[in-house]
Amino acid sequence: MENKRLVELEIRYTQQQELLQELSDVLYQQGRVIDTLRVELDRLKLKLEPSRPGGRPPAGAPPHY
């Protein structure tokens, strides 16, 4: 009886370890996606900056009347 309970606890522990590793992997992947999106957002901000009021037009842009 005690041996069966110990085996069940070991199985649960192993399953929890596997789940914890899966969650860790997902979290790592999401972190990489977030980093990529931040870089993309920064690029877009720089690209849109000249179109903001008071922003500088890109070099060589024709004057607006």
Buried (B, 14 or more C-beta within 10 A) or exposed (E): EEEEEEEEEEEEEEEEEEEEEEEEEEEEEEEEEEEEEEEEEEEEEEEEEEEEEEEEEEEEEEEEE
